[in-house]
Amino acid sequence: MTRRDMQRSIARAVHRASRVAMTALTTITMMASLLAAAMFASDRVHAQATASALPHSYPDRVVKVIVPQPPGGGFDFVGRLLADRLGKHFGQTFVVENRPGSGTLVGTDAVAKAAADGYTLLVGSVSNIALNPGLYKNLPYDSLRDFEPLGLAVSYSYTLMARSDLPLQTLQQVVAEAKSNPRSLTYASAGNGSGQHVLAAALWHLAGADLVHVPYRGAQAAYQDLLGGRVDLFFDLAPTAGRQIAGGRAKAIATSGAQRNPAHPDLPTIRESGVADLDLESWFGLFAPAATPPEVLERLRTALAALVTAPDVTETFVKAGGRPLSLDQAAMRKLVADDVERWTGLIRAADITSE
């Protein structure tokens, strides 16, 4: 074989090897593409299966119910009752965690920033949902954007009480005295920015009356001075106020609800007194972070809707002086949004602050 023949033979061999290599590479590329497509499809099927299974598996671990105030009081009472009933309904633990601080800001903001997976819920009320937006210029959360209402369970009116020896019997007389002798009357609250403070300050603002605000660190201290005759007036939730009135240690002046309180049927509302077009009931319910999956929200809402109308739950609320609530989603959203708008405007108009 000549040298030229050898070169031609080697060239043909290299060409055949190159074609084989190209064919193999093409085959490998096609197999890789098919494998990637299969893996992608498998991931989609797995994700869809996980999502569709979520409503049936939730909750599969402990759910925290954040109460943004210390133990005791309306927040804690409602939170523990609902947590207990939800735990029994789902067969899973719903544990109450009291997280007070800066009024109700710390606990409420913690839920707004918690993982939106249904495992951290908030006890919401007029105080932290509707009043705080007007009280704080730099509120760290948005009541309407950051939370999804799950269900409102109960509402409590406030009762305006006077020290037992105050020579005034009606709200009209109180307002008349405050107008005739500005700053001669005092009113207590459980602290700046509390429901008791906001309601009273809004009332005096609308009535054109000038009274002196005496803030305390909690309702217990306010009661000590009211019953001791060192402060003239105090708004508090009807159940607690009722015990003092029934014992003759304080006298009832008016109730804050839109309707009269069944526990005090002879006590007129603020609106009935004619001194101001005002009412306030402190509703309580459960809220979840806004981005919580719709399937989880639906499970919780369905459970709550059944629980809040259960005879034992409504009876417990009524015995505690509350008005059980059973609102559909549209009515609940409207109530919350209306109260946020109304009280934000009123608080700012009256220049009520938390300081």
C-alpha positions as CSV (number, residue, x, y, z in Angstrom):
1,M,0.0,0.0,0.0
2,T,1.4,3.3,-1.0
3,R,1.7,6.2,1.4
4,R,-1.2,8.0,-0.3
5,D,-3.4,5.0,0.1
6,M,-2.6,4.8,3.8
7,Q,-3.6,8.5,4.3
8,R,-6.9,8.0,2.5
9,S,-7.6,4.9,4.6
10,I,-6.9,6.8,7.8
11,A,-9.1,9.7,6.7
12,R,-12.0,7.4,5.9
13,A,-11.6,5.8,9.4
14,V,-11.6,9.2,11.1
15,H,-14.7,10.3,9.2
16,R,-16.6,7.1,10.1
17,A,-15.6,7.5,13.8
18,S,-16.8,11.1,13.7
19,R,-20.2,10.1,12.3
20,V,-20.6,7.5,15.0
21,A,-19.6,10.0,17.7
22,M,-22.1,12.6,16.4
23,T,-24.9,10.0,16.3
24,A,-24.1,8.9,19.9
25,L,-24.1,12.6,21.0
26,T,-27.4,13.2,19.4
27,T,-28.9,10.2,21.1
28,I,-27.6,11.2,24.5
29,T,-28.9,14.7,24.0
30,M,-32.4,13.4,23.1
31,M,-32.4,11.0,26.1
32,A,-31.4,13.9,28.4
33,S,-34.2,16.1,27.1
34,L,-36.7,13.3,27.5
35,L,-35.5,12.6,31.1
36,A,-35.7,16.4,32.0
37,A,-39.2,16.5,30.6
38,A,-40.2,13.5,32.6
39,M,-38.7,14.9,35.7
40,F,-40.5,18.2,35.2
41,A,-43.8,16.5,34.6
42,S,-43.3,14.4,37.7
43,D,-42.6,17.5,39.8
44,R,-45.8,19.1,38.5
45,V,-47.8,16.1,39.4
46,H,-46.2,16.0,42.8
47,A,-46.9,19.7,43.4
48,Q,-50.5,19.3,42.3
49,A,-51.0,16.3,44.5
50,T,-49.5,18.1,47.4
51,A,-51.7,21.2,46.9
52,S,-54.8,19.1,46.5
53,A,-54.0,17.1,49.6
54,L,-53.4,20.3,51.7
55,P,-57.0,20.8,52.8
56,H,-57.2,17.2,53.9
57,S,-53.9,17.2,55.8
58,Y,-54.3,20.6,57.5
59,P,-53.6,20.9,60.4
60,D,-51.0,18.2,60.8
61,R,-49.1,20.0,63.7
62,V,-49.7,22.4,66.5
63,V,-51.5,25.7,65.6
64,K,-50.6,28.8,67.6
65,V,-53.4,31.3,68.4
66,I,-51.7,34.6,69.3
67,V,-53.5,36.7,72.0
68,P,-51.9,40.2,71.9
69,Q,-52.7,41.0,75.5
70,P,-51.8,39.3,78.9
71,P,-53.9,36.4,80.3
72,G,-57.4,37.5,81.4
73,G,-59.7,39.9,79.7
74,G,-61.8,39.6,76.5
75,F,-58.9,38.7,74.1
76,D,-57.7,35.9,76.3
77,F,-61.2,34.5,77.1
78,V,-62.3,34.4,73.4
79,G,-59.0,33.0,72.2
80,R,-58.9,30.2,74.7
81,L,-62.5,29.2,74.0
82,L,-62.1,29.1,70.3
83,A,-58.7,27.4,70.5
84,D,-60.2,24.7,72.7
85,R,-63.1,24.1,70.3
86,L,-61.0,24.1,67.1
87,G,-58.6,21.6,68.7
88,K,-61.5,19.2,69.4
89,H,-62.9,19.8,65.9
90,F,-59.7,19.1,64.0
91,G,-58.2,16.6,66.5
92,Q,-55.1,18.7,66.7
93,T,-53.6,21.0,69.3
94,F,-54.5,24.7,69.1
95,V,-52.4,26.4,71.7
96,V,-52.9,30.0,73.0
97,E,-49.8,32.1,73.2
98,N,-50.1,35.5,75.0
99,R,-47.8,38.0,73.3
100,P,-48.5,41.5,74.8
101,G,-46.4,44.6,74.3
102,S,-47.1,48.2,73.2
103,G,-50.8,47.7,73.8
104,T,-51.7,45.1,71.2
105,L,-49.0,46.0,68.6
106,V,-46.4,43.4,69.3
107,G,-48.6,40.3,69.1
108,T,-50.6,41.6,66.2
109,D,-47.6,42.6,64.1
110,A,-46.0,39.2,64.8
111,V,-48.9,37.4,63.1
112,A,-48.9,39.9,60.2
113,K,-45.3,38.8,59.6
114,A,-45.6,35.1,60.4
115,A,-45.5,32.4,57.8
116,A,-48.8,32.4,55.9
117,D,-49.4,28.6,56.3
118,G,-52.4,28.5,58.7
119,Y,-50.3,27.6,61.7
120,T,-50.2,31.1,63.3
121,L,-53.6,32.8,63.9
122,L,-54.5,36.0,65.6
123,V,-57.3,37.0,68.0
124,G,-58.5,40.2,66.5
125,S,-60.8,42.8,68.0
126,V,-61.9,46.4,67.5
127,S,-58.9,47.4,69.5
128,N,-56.0,46.0,67.4
129,I,-57.8,45.9,64.1
130,A,-60.0,49.0,64.0
131,L,-58.7,51.4,66.6
132,N,-54.9,51.1,66.1
133,P,-54.8,52.5,62.5
134,G,-56.1,55.8,63.9
135,L,-54.0,55.8,67.1
136,Y,-50.5,55.1,65.6
137,K,-49.0,57.2,62.8
138,N,-46.5,54.4,61.9
139,L,-48.5,51.3,62.4
140,P,-46.3,48.3,61.4
141,Y,-49.2,46.4,59.8
142,D,-52.2,47.2,57.7
143,S,-55.4,45.8,59.2
144,L,-57.2,45.3,55.9
145,R,-54.3,44.2,53.7
146,D,-52.2,42.0,56.1
147,F,-55.0,39.9,57.5
148,E,-57.8,37.6,56.4
149,P,-60.8,37.5,58.7
150,L,-61.8,33.9,59.5
151,G,-64.8,34.5,61.7
152,L,-66.2,36.9,64.3
153,A,-67.5,35.1,67.4
154,V,-68.9,37.6,69.9
155,S,-69.4,41.2,70.6
156,Y,-69.4,43.1,73.9
157,S,-70.7,46.5,74.6
158,Y,-69.2,48.9,77.1
159,T,-71.0,50.3,80.1
160,L,-70.3,53.8,81.4
161,M,-70.2,53.7,85.2
162,A,-70.0,56.5,87.7
163,R,-68.7,56.4,91.3
164,S,-71.6,55.4,93.5
165,D,-71.9,58.9,95.2
166,L,-71.6,61.0,92.1
167,P,-74.7,63.3,92.1
168,L,-75.4,62.7,88.4
169,Q,-77.8,60.0,87.2
170,T,-77.8,60.2,83.4
171,L,-75.5,60.8,80.5
172,Q,-77.3,64.1,79.7
173,Q,-76.6,65.3,83.2
174,V,-72.9,64.3,83.0
175,V,-72.5,66.2,79.7
176,A,-74.4,69.2,81.0
177,E,-72.1,69.3,84.1
178,A,-69.0,69.0,82.0
179,K,-70.1,71.8,79.8
180,S,-71.0,74.1,82.7
181,N,-67.9,73.3,84.6
182,P,-65.1,72.3,82.1
183,R,-62.6,69.8,83.5
184,S,-64.4,69.4,86.8
185,L,-65.1,65.7,86.0
186,T,-62.6,63.0,85.6
187,Y,-62.8,59.7,83.6
188,A,-60.5,56.7,84.0
189,S,-59.2,54.3,81.3
190,A,-57.0,51.2,81.3
191,G,-54.3,53.2,79.5
192,N,-53.8,55.6,76.7
193,G,-55.1,54.1,73.4
194,S,-57.2,51.5,75.2
195,G,-60.8,50.8,74.1
196,Q,-62.0,52.5,77.3
197,H,-60.0,55.6,76.5
198,V,-60.9,55.9,72.8
199,L,-64.6,55.4,73.4
200,A,-64.8,57.9,76.2
201,A,-62.7,60.5,74.4
202,A,-64.7,60.2,71.2
203,L,-67.9,60.6,73.2
204,W,-66.8,63.8,75.0
205,H,-65.5,65.1,71.7
206,L,-68.8,64.6,69.9
207,A,-70.8,65.9,72.8
208,G,-68.6,69.0,73.1
209,A,-67.8,68.2,76.8
210,D,-64.4,68.8,78.5
211,L,-63.4,66.1,81.0
212,V,-60.0,65.1,82.4
213,H,-58.6,61.8,81.3
214,V,-56.9,59.7,84.0
215,P,-55.1,56.7,82.4
216,Y,-54.2,53.7,84.5
217,R,-52.1,50.6,83.9
218,G,-54.9,48.2,83.4
219,A,-58.6,48.1,84.3
220,Q,-57.9,46.8,87.8
221,A,-56.2,49.9,88.9
222,A,-58.9,52.1,87.4
223,Y,-61.6,50.1,89.3
224,Q,-59.7,50.7,92.6
225,D,-60.0,54.5,92.2
226,L,-63.5,54.4,90.8
227,L,-64.8,52.3,93.7
228,G,-62.7,54.4,96.1
229,G,-64.4,57.6,94.8
230,R,-61.1,59.1,93.5
231,V,-62.2,59.2,89.9
232,D,-65.7,60.0,88.6
233,L,-66.4,57.9,85.5
234,F,-65.1,54.8,83.7
235,F,-66.1,52.9,80.6
236,D,-65.5,49.1,80.7
237,L,-66.8,46.0,78.9
238,A,-70.3,45.2,80.1
239,P,-69.5,41.8,81.7
240,T,-66.9,43.3,84.1
241,A,-68.9,46.5,84.7
242,G,-72.0,44.5,85.4
243,R,-70.5,42.8,88.5
244,Q,-69.6,46.2,90.0
245,I,-73.1,47.6,89.3
246,A,-74.9,44.6,90.6
247,G,-72.9,44.8,93.8
248,G,-73.9,48.5,94.3
249,R,-70.2,49.6,94.1
250,A,-70.8,51.7,91.0
251,K,-73.8,53.0,89.1
252,A,-74.6,52.6,85.5
253,I,-75.0,55.7,83.3
254,A,-75.2,54.4,79.7
255,T,-74.3,51.5,77.3
256,S,-72.3,51.8,74.2
257,G,-74.0,49.3,72.0
258,A,-76.3,50.0,69.0
259,Q,-79.0,48.3,71.0
260,R,-79.6,48.0,74.7
261,N,-77.8,45.3,76.6
262,P,-80.1,42.4,77.6
263,A,-78.3,42.2,80.9
264,H,-79.3,45.8,81.6
265,P,-82.5,46.4,79.6
266,D,-83.4,49.6,81.5
267,L,-80.0,51.3,80.6
268,P,-80.2,53.6,77.6
269,T,-77.6,53.6,74.8
270,I,-75.4,56.6,74.1
271,R,-77.4,57.3,71.0
272,E,-80.7,57.1,72.9
273,S,-79.4,59.7,75.3
274,G,-79.2,62.2,72.5
275,V,-75.8,63.6,73.4
276,A,-73.9,62.0,70.5
277,D,-74.5,59.8,67.5
278,L,-72.1,57.1,68.6
279,D,-71.9,53.4,69.3
280,L,-69.1,50.9,69.9
281,E,-69.2,47.2,70.4
282,S,-65.9,45.3,70.8
283,W,-66.1,42.3,68.6
284,F,-63.7,39.4,68.8
285,G,-62.7,36.8,66.3
286,L,-59.8,35.0,64.5
287,F,-57.7,36.3,61.7
288,A,-54.9,34.7,59.6
289,P,-52.0,36.2,57.6
290,A,-53.3,37.5,54.2
291,A,-51.3,35.1,52.0
292,T,-52.6,32.0,53.7
293,P,-53.6,29.3,51.1
294,P,-57.3,29.6,50.2
295,E,-57.9,26.0,51.0
296,V,-56.7,26.4,54.5
297,L,-58.7,29.6,55.0
298,E,-61.8,27.7,53.8
299,R,-61.2,24.9,56.3
300,L,-60.8,27.3,59.2
301,R,-63.8,29.4,58.2
302,T,-66.1,26.4,57.8
303,A,-65.0,25.1,61.2
304,L,-65.5,28.4,62.9
305,A,-68.9,29.0,61.4
306,A,-70.1,25.8,62.9
307,L,-68.4,26.3,66.2
308,V,-69.7,29.9,66.9
309,T,-73.3,28.7,66.5
310,A,-72.9,25.6,68.7
311,P,-75.3,25.9,71.7
312,D,-72.6,25.4,74.3
313,V,-70.4,28.2,72.8
314,T,-73.3,30.7,72.4
315,E,-74.4,29.9,75.9
316,T,-70.9,30.6,77.2
317,F,-70.8,33.9,75.5
318,V,-74.2,35.0,76.7
319,K,-73.4,34.1,80.3
320,A,-70.3,36.2,80.0
321,G,-72.5,39.2,78.9
322,G,-71.6,38.9,75.2
323,R,-73.7,39.0,72.0
324,P,-72.9,35.9,69.8
325,L,-72.1,36.7,66.2
326,S,-72.8,34.6,63.1
327,L,-71.8,36.6,60.0
328,D,-71.2,35.4,56.5
329,Q,-67.9,36.5,54.7
330,A,-69.4,39.6,53.0
331,A,-71.0,40.9,56.2
332,M,-67.9,40.2,58.3
333,R,-65.6,42.0,55.8
334,K,-68.0,45.0,55.7
335,L,-68.2,45.2,59.5
336,V,-64.4,45.2,59.8
337,A,-63.8,47.6,57.0
338,D,-66.5,50.0,58.1
339,D,-65.1,50.1,61.7
340,V,-61.6,50.7,60.5
341,E,-62.7,53.6,58.3
342,R,-65.1,55.1,60.9
343,W,-62.8,54.9,63.9
344,T,-59.7,56.0,62.1
345,G,-61.5,59.2,61.0
346,L,-63.1,59.8,64.4
347,I,-59.8,59.2,66.4
348,R,-57.9,61.6,64.2
349,A,-60.7,64.2,64.3
350,A,-60.7,64.0,68.1
351,D,-56.9,64.0,68.2
352,I,-56.9,60.9,70.3
353,T,-53.4,59.4,70.7
354,S,-51.8,56.4,72.4
355,E,-49.3,58.7,74.2
